[in-house]
Amino acid sequence: MSYSYPAEKFSSALQALMVPHPDGEHEALGRAFLECRLGLHRMNRAKLPDDIRTGIHQLECFMDTTGFVDADGEGAWVHMLKSRSADDRAEVQRLIDMLAQWFASQEP
């Protein structure tokens, strides 16, 4: 299986986290989440190594917006991220970095 699309999307997610966003860290993380979601869309995870599947699951748990309402149009991810601790946000960044490196390493 080719991982070029996930590699591209996770690379974009990392870029979103590296460049200061004019609207703040929450917006940068929200943009990174969008790129990650696109990279993971319709991916068959059955053949992925256990640690990568675990990392994806952990990231998706952080991305879950159940219970968050986007009343002002900022985005549910932004609202959810504002409620997360700095440690949680750092863990999200670590997961994105780890997954980006793995997907990139699978490409020739």
HELIX and SHEET records of a PDB file:
HELIX    1   1 SER A    4  MET A   18  1                                  15    
HELIX    2   2 GLU A   25  LEU A   40  1                                  16    
HELIX    3   3 ASP A   50  MET A   63  1                                  14    
HELIX    4   4 ALA A   76  LYS A   82  1                                   7    
HELIX    5   5 ALA A   86  SER A  105  1                                  20    
END                                                                             
